[in-house]
Structure formats: C-alpha cells, structure tokens
Amino acid sequence: MHELSIMQGVLDIVRDSAVQNGISRINKLKLVIGSLTMIMPDSLRFAFEVLSQDEMFREADLQIEEVPAFIRCHACNSETAQEDAYCFVCSGCGSNQVEVVKGREMYLDYYEGDCV
C-alpha cells in the first residue's frame, strides 16, 4: 500500500511547514488526486486515520478532491473526460492522437491550522 508512505510524506511536509509558521494544530488538509495516479482515496483516508494520532493532527479533517482524466484531441481539438484509464481515444472523432490534460495530479492544495 503506497498510500501509507504518500500520506506519511504529506504529514511530514505539513508538520514542517506548520512548525515554521508557528502553527500548533492542524484543522484541515485538502489533497487533489488525479484518477490516473492509481492512488486510492479510501486507502489515503485510512492511512491518514492511522498516522494522524499525534497532537498536531488529532482533530484534523482530510478532504480529497478526485480529478477525473481528461484528454485533448490533436485531430479535432476537443477536450473530453476519459472513462477508461487504459484506452486513450477521442470520443468525438476516434483519433488516438491525444494528450492527457488532467488526471495526473497529486498535490496538497492547502492546510488550515491554529497558532500557539
């Protein structure tokens, strides 16, 4: 389960940033996860529950925004949602000359906390 190490990394980054900014308690974290990353949001939530037991994160709320895959077709210039993560074909014209424009995201959007 690579989600455990991903969440540990996120919490480490937030902890370091919070300490540098005089924040003693985290109230909310928001992650953005693209569907093509193969990161399972439910597994991230579980990892967060396991890893967030220290005082800084104990009451924190984890929000995860899931971003669907979108492709842009070079043949007809349309941009469409991609349901199948393994077959990138334009639903408008059938071309396979496409590029992925959304769905690979994996980042911490923001966190909120309280100062000492």
N, C-alpha and C positions, 0 to 999 in steps of 0.2 A: 504494500500500500504506500505509494509515493506521496499520497496526500498528507500523511503524517509528517514527513520531512518538509514538505512545502509549507504546511501550517507552522511548523517549528521555526522555519525561516521568516515567515511573516511576523510571528510574535516577537522574534528577536529584533527585527527591524523596527517594529512599533515600540518595543521596550527601549531600545537605544535612542530613538527619536524623542520619546516621552521624557526620558531622563534628561536629555539635553535641553528640553524645553520646560522643565520644572513641573511636569505632569505626573501625578502620583497614582491616578486611577483612570483606566480606560473604560468609557461607557459604550462606545460603538465602533465597529470596524466594518468597512464595506470593501468587498473584493469584487472584481469583474473577471469572469471566467468565460472564455470562448468555448463553444461546443467542440471545436477541433483540437483542443488541448488534451482531450481524453482525461481530464481531471473531473472526478465525480463530486459534485456539490455535497451530496449526502455524506460522503466519506470525509470531506473537508469539515463539515459540521461536527461529525463525530470526533475527528482529530482535535478540533477546537475545544470541545467539551472536555476531552482528556487533558489537554495541555494548558488550559486556562484556569487552573485551580489556584494559582498564586494570587496574592492580594491585589496586584495591579489589574488583573483581567477577570477577577471572580464574578463581577456583575455585568460584564460586557455583553453586548448584543452583536452577533455576527450576521451581517447581511451579505448575501451573494447575488449579484446580478449575472444572469446567464445570457450570453450573447450568441444568437444563432449564426450559423455560417451564411455568408453572402458571397456571391461571385459576380464579377463583371465580365460580360462577354465582349471580346475584341471584334467579333464579326458584326454584331448588331447593336453594340454599346448599351445593352440593357443590364440592369443590376437586379438580381433575384436571390431570394432565400434558397438555400441548398439543404434539402432534407436528408439526402444520402451523403454521409461523410466520406464515401469511397468512390463516388462516381460524379465527377465534375463536368457536367454537360449543361449547356444553356437550355432552359425550359422553353424559351421563346423560339429559337431557331435551330436548336440541336447541335450547335457547334461545340467542339471541345477546346476551342481557343479562348480560354477563360483564365481569370486570375482571382484568387481569394482576396476579398477586401475586408471581411470581418469574420471573426470566429477563432482567431489565434490568440486573443487577448488573455493575459493573466497578470493582473496587477492589483495592488492595494490602491483603491480610489481615494479613501480618506480614513482617518480615525478621529474620534472625539474623546476628550477626557477632561478631568478636573485637576486644577493646580493644587499644590500643597497648601 
